[in-house]
Amino acid sequence: MNTSYLDRSLENLLRAARDLQIGSSATTAGIYGMPNGYMFQFGGAAEDVYLQILHMPDLRQDDPWIGVTRVWDERISVAAFIRATIRMTQAVSDAGAGDSYGGLWGNRPFPAQELAVLKQSSGA
């Protein structure tokens, strides 16, 4: 999946993980690459959550949901999703993107606070 520097994809994914962590039964996160993107939809959460990933072929349309296709769906462990999100985000930071993230992503800061909250709340 590609993402655009105009978007807050990593922050959106961290916030979705945090929503699930605090007990939300449903949440979403968008990863937008322009002109296309992906929507992560989480539903029916308890210990597990149903996740479907939808491909949105053209976000520039008046109705960006036209032509949407599901590319993946499965019930997954909420705890495992949170751990994987933490690992992935930490890997981005460890690769040096934490320092240069703003320069790469339209001066948006690396979502360090969101990562710290998720890590602290999960005991990681």
Secondary structure, 3 states (H helix, E strand, C coil): CCCCCCCCHHHHHHHHHHHHHCCCCCEEEEEECCCCEEEEEEECCCCEEEEEEEEECCCCCCCCCCCCEEEEEEEEEHHHHHHHHHHHHHHHHHHHHHHHHHHHCCCCCCCHHHHHHHHHHHCC
